[in-house]
């Protein structure tokens, strides 16, 4: 059986739930293929990430 891996993003006083993993599909200017831009951003900056 496979083990379940649990990862936490807590660092001292920072709470891991204050961050969200966002994934955006972007067309590469070089090849024309789609690539995925994955980042961990604070919850307040999620809308700003998708605007760009």
PyMOL Python script that loads the backbone (N, CA, C, O; Angstrom):
from pymol import cmd

cmd.read_pdbstr("""\
ATOM      1  N   UNK A   1       0.835  -1.187   0.000  1.00  0.00           N
ATOM      2  CA  UNK A   1       0.000   0.000   0.000  1.00  0.00           C
ATOM      3  C   UNK A   1       0.875   1.242   0.000  1.00  0.00           C
ATOM      4  O   UNK A   1       1.960   1.252   0.580  1.00  0.00           O
ATOM      5  N   UNK A   2       0.399   2.273  -0.646  1.00  0.00           N
ATOM      6  CA  UNK A   2       1.145   3.534  -0.710  1.00  0.00           C
ATOM      7  C   UNK A   2       0.879   4.354   0.546  1.00  0.00           C
ATOM      8  O   UNK A   2      -0.213   4.323   1.113  1.00  0.00           O
ATOM      9  N   UNK A   3       1.890   5.074   0.955  1.00  0.00           N
ATOM     10  CA  UNK A   3       1.729   5.946   2.113  1.00  0.00           C
ATOM     11  C   UNK A   3       1.139   7.274   1.683  1.00  0.00           C
ATOM     12  O   UNK A   3       1.408   7.762   0.585  1.00  0.00           O
ATOM     13  N   UNK A   4       0.347   7.844   2.539  1.00  0.00           N
ATOM     14  CA  UNK A   4      -0.223   9.155   2.266  1.00  0.00           C
ATOM     15  C   UNK A   4       0.768  10.212   2.751  1.00  0.00           C
ATOM     16  O   UNK A   4       1.191  10.194   3.907  1.00  0.00           O
ATOM     17  N   UNK A   5       1.129  11.121   1.869  1.00  0.00           N
ATOM     18  CA  UNK A   5       2.087  12.161   2.210  1.00  0.00           C
ATOM     19  C   UNK A   5       1.321  13.417   2.583  1.00  0.00           C
ATOM     20  O   UNK A   5       0.450  13.871   1.840  1.00  0.00           O
ATOM     21  N   UNK A   6       1.647  13.968   3.728  1.00  0.00           N
ATOM     22  CA  UNK A   6       1.000  15.184   4.190  1.00  0.00           C
ATOM     23  C   UNK A   6       2.069  16.251   4.346  1.00  0.00           C
ATOM     24  O   UNK A   6       3.015  16.088   5.116  1.00  0.00           O
ATOM     25  N   UNK A   7       1.914  17.343   3.611  1.00  0.00           N
ATOM     26  CA  UNK A   7       2.883  18.436   3.686  1.00  0.00           C
ATOM     27  C   UNK A   7       2.204  19.667   4.271  1.00  0.00           C
ATOM     28  O   UNK A   7       1.068  19.986   3.921  1.00  0.00           O
ATOM     29  N   UNK A   8       2.897  20.344   5.148  1.00  0.00           N
ATOM     30  CA  UNK A   8       2.367  21.580   5.700  1.00  0.00           C
ATOM     31  C   UNK A   8       3.269  22.723   5.300  1.00  0.00           C
ATOM     32  O   UNK A   8       4.474  22.544   5.129  1.00  0.00           O
ATOM     33  N   UNK A   9       2.688  23.893   5.151  1.00  0.00           N
ATOM     34  CA  UNK A   9       3.439  25.073   4.759  1.00  0.00           C
ATOM     35  C   UNK A   9       3.561  26.063   5.913  1.00  0.00           C
ATOM     36  O   UNK A   9       3.744  27.260   5.688  1.00  0.00           O
ATOM     37  N   UNK A  10       3.464  25.579   7.123  1.00  0.00           N
ATOM     38  CA  UNK A  10       3.522  26.464   8.275  1.00  0.00           C
ATOM     39  C   UNK A  10       4.958  26.768   8.643  1.00  0.00           C
ATOM     40  O   UNK A  10       5.809  25.879   8.691  1.00  0.00           O
ATOM     41  N   UNK A  11       5.209  28.023   8.897  1.00  0.00           N
ATOM     42  CA  UNK A  11       6.549  28.455   9.261  1.00  0.00           C
ATOM     43  C   UNK A  11       6.432  29.413  10.435  1.00  0.00           C
ATOM     44  O   UNK A  11       6.269  30.618  10.238  1.00  0.00           O
ATOM     45  N   UNK A  12       6.511  28.903  11.631  1.00  0.00           N
ATOM     46  CA  UNK A  12       6.429  29.741  12.819  1.00  0.00           C
ATOM     47  C   UNK A  12       5.075  30.386  12.956  1.00  0.00           C
ATOM     48  O   UNK A  12       4.067  29.702  13.134  1.00  0.00           O
ATOM     49  N   UNK A  13       5.047  31.707  12.874  1.00  0.00           N
ATOM     50  CA  UNK A  13       3.791  32.437  13.039  1.00  0.00           C
ATOM     51  C   UNK A  13       2.976  32.483  11.752  1.00  0.00           C
ATOM     52  O   UNK A  13       1.796  32.832  11.790  1.00  0.00           O
ATOM     53  N   UNK A  14       3.575  32.139  10.619  1.00  0.00           N
ATOM     54  CA  UNK A  14       2.831  32.138   9.355  1.00  0.00           C
ATOM     55  C   UNK A  14       1.926  30.917   9.305  1.00  0.00           C
ATOM     56  O   UNK A  14       2.336  29.813   9.662  1.00  0.00           O
ATOM     57  N   UNK A  15       0.716  31.118   8.867  1.00  0.00           N
ATOM     58  CA  UNK A  15      -0.225  30.016   8.760  1.00  0.00           C
ATOM     59  C   UNK A  15      -0.242  29.540   7.311  1.00  0.00           C
ATOM     60  O   UNK A  15      -0.324  30.360   6.398  1.00  0.00           O
ATOM     61  N   UNK A  16      -0.167  28.248   7.088  1.00  0.00           N
ATOM     62  CA  UNK A  16      -0.132  27.685   5.745  1.00  0.00           C
ATOM     63  C   UNK A  16      -1.389  27.936   4.948  1.00  0.00           C
ATOM     64  O   UNK A  16      -1.365  27.908   3.717  1.00  0.00           O
ATOM     65  N   UNK A  17      -2.486  28.180   5.636  1.00  0.00           N
ATOM     66  CA  UNK A  17      -3.738  28.427   4.923  1.00  0.00           C
ATOM     67  C   UNK A  17      -3.822  29.847   4.385  1.00  0.00           C
ATOM     68  O   UNK A  17      -4.816  30.203   3.751  1.00  0.00           O
ATOM     69  N   UNK A  18      -2.808  30.663   4.621  1.00  0.00           N
ATOM     70  CA  UNK A  18      -2.788  32.029   4.108  1.00  0.00           C
ATOM     71  C   UNK A  18      -2.315  32.056   2.659  1.00  0.00           C
ATOM     72  O   UNK A  18      -2.322  33.114   2.029  1.00  0.00           O
ATOM     73  N   UNK A  19      -1.903  30.907   2.123  1.00  0.00           N
ATOM     74  CA  UNK A  19      -1.399  30.824   0.765  1.00  0.00           C
ATOM     75  C   UNK A  19      -2.274  29.897  -0.073  1.00  0.00           C
ATOM     76  O   UNK A  19      -2.889  28.966   0.447  1.00  0.00           O
ATOM     77  N   UNK A  20      -2.323  30.164  -1.372  1.00  0.00           N
ATOM     78  CA  UNK A  20      -3.095  29.355  -2.304  1.00  0.00           C
ATOM     79  C   UNK A  20      -2.208  28.983  -3.474  1.00  0.00           C
ATOM     80  O   UNK A  20      -1.449  29.817  -3.966  1.00  0.00           O
ATOM     81  N   UNK A  21      -2.294  27.737  -3.927  1.00  0.00           N
ATOM     82  CA  UNK A  21      -1.562  27.317  -5.110  1.00  0.00           C
ATOM     83  C   UNK A  21      -2.420  27.654  -6.316  1.00  0.00           C
ATOM     84  O   UNK A  21      -3.549  27.179  -6.440  1.00  0.00           O
ATOM     85  N   UNK A  22      -1.870  28.489  -7.215  1.00  0.00           N
ATOM     86  CA  UNK A  22      -2.605  28.897  -8.400  1.00  0.00           C
ATOM     87  C   UNK A  22      -1.888  28.366  -9.638  1.00  0.00           C
ATOM     88  O   UNK A  22      -0.658  28.333  -9.692  1.00  0.00           O
ATOM     89  N   UNK A  23      -2.661  27.960 -10.614  1.00  0.00           N
ATOM     90  CA  UNK A  23      -2.123  27.416 -11.861  1.00  0.00           C
ATOM     91  C   UNK A  23      -2.786  28.169 -13.016  1.00  0.00           C
ATOM     92  O   UNK A  23      -4.011  28.227 -13.117  1.00  0.00           O
ATOM     93  N   UNK A  24      -1.949  28.742 -13.884  1.00  0.00           N
ATOM     94  CA  UNK A  24      -2.459  29.493 -15.023  1.00  0.00           C
ATOM     95  C   UNK A  24      -1.843  28.937 -16.297  1.00  0.00           C
ATOM     96  O   UNK A  24      -0.639  28.686 -16.353  1.00  0.00           O
ATOM     97  N   UNK A  25      -2.672  28.744 -17.321  1.00  0.00           N
ATOM     98  CA  UNK A  25      -2.186  28.245 -18.597  1.00  0.00           C
ATOM     99  C   UNK A  25      -1.808  29.442 -19.467  1.00  0.00           C
ATOM    100  O   UNK A  25      -2.632  30.323 -19.714  1.00  0.00           O
ATOM    101  N   UNK A  26      -0.550  29.467 -19.932  1.00  0.00           N
ATOM    102  CA  UNK A  26      -0.021  30.593 -20.696  1.00  0.00           C
ATOM    103  C   UNK A  26       0.545  30.067 -22.003  1.00  0.00           C
ATOM    104  O   UNK A  26       1.196  29.022 -22.031  1.00  0.00           O
ATOM    105  N   UNK A  27       0.294  30.793 -23.083  1.00  0.00           N
ATOM    106  CA  UNK A  27       0.834  30.402 -24.386  1.00  0.00           C
ATOM    107  C   UNK A  27       2.269  30.905 -24.501  1.00  0.00           C
ATOM    108  O   UNK A  27       2.536  32.088 -24.287  1.00  0.00           O
ATOM    109  N   UNK A  28       3.182  30.015 -24.835  1.00  0.00           N
ATOM    110  CA  UNK A  28       4.593  30.354 -24.961  1.00  0.00           C
ATOM    111  C   UNK A  28       4.815  31.171 -26.236  1.00  0.00           C
ATOM    112  O   UNK A  28       4.392  30.755 -27.315  1.00  0.00           O
ATOM    113  N   UNK A  29       5.477  32.335 -26.123  1.00  0.00           N
ATOM    114  CA  UNK A  29       5.720  33.136 -27.322  1.00  0.00           C
ATOM    115  C   UNK A  29       6.741  32.497 -28.263  1.00  0.00           C
ATOM    116  O   UNK A  29       6.751  32.771 -29.463  1.00  0.00           O
ATOM    117  N   UNK A  30       7.592  31.650 -27.706  1.00  0.00           N
ATOM    118  CA  UNK A  30       8.651  31.038 -28.509  1.00  0.00           C
ATOM    119  C   UNK A  30       8.138  29.885 -29.371  1.00  0.00           C
ATOM    120  O   UNK A  30       8.397  29.847 -30.574  1.00  0.00           O
ATOM    121  N   UNK A  31       7.411  28.944 -28.759  1.00  0.00           N
ATOM    122  CA  UNK A  31       6.973  27.744 -29.475  1.00  0.00           C
ATOM    123  C   UNK A  31       5.492  27.752 -29.835  1.00  0.00           C
ATOM    124  O   UNK A  31       5.066  27.021 -30.729  1.00  0.00           O
ATOM    125  N   UNK A  32       4.710  28.569 -29.148  1.00  0.00           N
ATOM    126  CA  UNK A  32       3.272  28.579 -29.400  1.00  0.00           C
ATOM    127  C   UNK A  32       2.526  27.533 -28.611  1.00  0.00           C
ATOM    128  O   UNK A  32       1.296  27.490 -28.650  1.00  0.00           O
ATOM    129  N   UNK A  33       3.244  26.685 -27.891  1.00  0.00           N
ATOM    130  CA  UNK A  33       2.606  25.654 -27.071  1.00  0.00           C
ATOM    131  C   UNK A  33       2.172  26.259 -25.736  1.00  0.00           C
ATOM    132  O   UNK A  33       2.699  27.287 -25.311  1.00  0.00           O
ATOM    133  N   UNK A  34       1.222  25.621 -25.090  1.00  0.00           N
ATOM    134  CA  UNK A  34       0.761  26.092 -23.791  1.00  0.00           C
ATOM    135  C   UNK A  34       1.640  25.512 -22.684  1.00  0.00           C
ATOM    136  O   UNK A  34       1.999  24.335 -22.710  1.00  0.00           O
ATOM    137  N   UNK A  35       1.977  26.356 -21.717  1.00  0.00           N
ATOM    138  CA  UNK A  35       2.741  25.940 -20.548  1.00  0.00           C
ATOM    139  C   UNK A  35       1.944  26.358 -19.311  1.00  0.00           C
ATOM    140  O   UNK A  35       1.097  27.247 -19.378  1.00  0.00           O
ATOM    141  N   UNK A  36       2.222  25.717 -18.207  1.00  0.00           N
ATOM    142  CA  UNK A  36       1.508  25.993 -16.973  1.00  0.00           C
ATOM    143  C   UNK A  36       2.397  26.769 -16.016  1.00  0.00           C
ATOM    144  O   UNK A  36       3.531  26.374 -15.745  1.00  0.00           O
ATOM    145  N   UNK A  37       1.872  27.874 -15.508  1.00  0.00           N
ATOM    146  CA  UNK A  37       2.571  28.717 -14.546  1.00  0.00           C
ATOM    147  C   UNK A  37       1.974  28.419 -13.177  1.00  0.00           C
ATOM    148  O   UNK A  37       0.845  28.816 -12.889  1.00  0.00           O
ATOM    149  N   UNK A  38       2.732  27.720 -12.329  1.00  0.00           N
ATOM    150  CA  UNK A  38       2.260  27.342 -10.994  1.00  0.00           C
ATOM    151  C   UNK A  38       3.008  28.148  -9.948  1.00  0.00           C
ATOM    152  O   UNK A  38       4.234  28.253  -9.997  1.00  0.00           O
ATOM    153  N   UNK A  39       2.278  28.713  -9.007  1.00  0.00           N
ATOM    154  CA  UNK A  39       2.893  29.490  -7.928  1.00  0.00           C
ATOM    155  C   UNK A  39       2.086  29.359  -6.647  1.00  0.00           C
ATOM    156  O   UNK A  39       0.898  29.038  -6.670  1.00  0.00           O
ATOM    157  N   UNK A  40       2.751  29.612  -5.538  1.00  0.00           N
ATOM    158  CA  UNK A  40       2.089  29.737  -4.246  1.00  0.00           C
ATOM    159  C   UNK A  40       2.013  31.227  -3.950  1.00  0.00           C
ATOM    160  O   UNK A  40       3.044  31.874  -3.765  1.00  0.00           O
ATOM    161  N   UNK A  41       0.814  31.775  -3.904  1.00  0.00           N
ATOM    162  CA  UNK A  41       0.637  33.203  -3.666  1.00  0.00           C
ATOM    163  C   UNK A  41      -0.239  33.412  -2.438  1.00  0.00           C
ATOM    164  O   UNK A  41      -1.055  32.552  -2.106  1.00  0.00           O
ATOM    165  N   UNK A  42      -0.080  34.545  -1.760  1.00  0.00           N
ATOM    166  CA  UNK A  42      -0.978  34.855  -0.640  1.00  0.00           C
ATOM    167  C   UNK A  42      -2.419  34.985  -1.138  1.00  0.00           C
ATOM    168  O   UNK A  42      -2.661  35.350  -2.288  1.00  0.00           O
ATOM    169  N   UNK A  43      -3.354  34.685  -0.265  1.00  0.00           N
ATOM    170  CA  UNK A  43      -4.771  34.702  -0.650  1.00  0.00           C
ATOM    171  C   UNK A  43      -5.204  36.054  -1.192  1.00  0.00           C
ATOM    172  O   UNK A  43      -6.085  36.115  -2.050  1.00  0.00           O
ATOM    173  N   UNK A  44      -4.605  37.139  -0.713  1.00  0.00           N
ATOM    174  CA  UNK A  44      -4.992  38.470  -1.150  1.00  0.00           C
ATOM    175  C   UNK A  44      -4.558  38.762  -2.583  1.00  0.00           C
ATOM    176  O   UNK A  44      -5.153  39.622  -3.232  1.00  0.00           O
ATOM    177  N   UNK A  45      -3.544  38.076  -3.095  1.00  0.00           N
ATOM    178  CA  UNK A  45      -2.990  38.372  -4.411  1.00  0.00           C
ATOM    179  C   UNK A  45      -3.458  37.421  -5.507  1.00  0.00           C
ATOM    180  O   UNK A  45      -2.907  37.447  -6.608  1.00  0.00           O
ATOM    181  N   UNK A  46      -4.456  36.584  -5.241  1.00  0.00           N
ATOM    182  CA  UNK A  46      -4.900  35.596  -6.228  1.00  0.00           C
ATOM    183  C   UNK A  46      -5.502  36.284  -7.447  1.00  0.00           C
ATOM    184  O   UNK A  46      -5.164  35.932  -8.577  1.00  0.00           O
ATOM    185  N   UNK A  47      -6.388  37.258  -7.241  1.00  0.00           N
ATOM    186  CA  UNK A  47      -7.007  37.939  -8.378  1.00  0.00           C
ATOM    187  C   UNK A  47      -5.982  38.707  -9.185  1.00  0.00           C
ATOM    188  O   UNK A  47      -6.073  38.769 -10.411  1.00  0.00           O
ATOM    189  N   UNK A  48      -5.012  39.289  -8.510  1.00  0.00           N
ATOM    190  CA  UNK A  48      -3.944  40.038  -9.191  1.00  0.00           C
ATOM    191  C   UNK A  48      -3.091  39.112 -10.052  1.00  0.00           C
ATOM    192  O   UNK A  48      -2.639  39.515 -11.123  1.00  0.00           O
ATOM    193  N   UNK A  49      -2.866  37.890  -9.606  1.00  0.00           N
ATOM    194  CA  UNK A  49      -2.084  36.915 -10.374  1.00  0.00           C
ATOM    195  C   UNK A  49      -2.757  36.597 -11.703  1.00  0.00           C
ATOM    196  O   UNK A  49      -2.085  36.479 -12.727  1.00  0.00           O
ATOM    197  N   UNK A  50      -4.087  36.456 -11.693  1.00  0.00           N
ATOM    198  CA  UNK A  50      -4.808  36.090 -12.911  1.00  0.00           C
ATOM    199  C   UNK A  50      -5.037  37.287 -13.835  1.00  0.00           C
ATOM    200  O   UNK A  50      -5.350  37.088 -15.009  1.00  0.00           O
ATOM    201  N   UNK A  51      -4.894  38.521 -13.348  1.00  0.00           N
ATOM    202  CA  UNK A  51      -5.061  39.696 -14.197  1.00  0.00           C
ATOM    203  C   UNK A  51      -3.917  39.825 -15.182  1.00  0.00           C
ATOM    204  O   UNK A  51      -4.129  40.251 -16.317  1.00  0.00           O
ATOM    205  N   UNK A  52      -2.710  39.467 -14.776  1.00  0.00           N
ATOM    206  CA  UNK A  52      -1.537  39.666 -15.630  1.00  0.00           C
ATOM    207  C   UNK A  52      -1.493  38.675 -16.750  1.00  0.00           C
ATOM    208  O   UNK A  52      -0.569  38.702 -17.564  1.00  0.00           O
TER     209      UNK A  52
END
""", "prot")
cmd.dss("prot")
cmd.show_as("cartoon", "prot")
cmd.util.cbc("prot")
cmd.orient("prot")
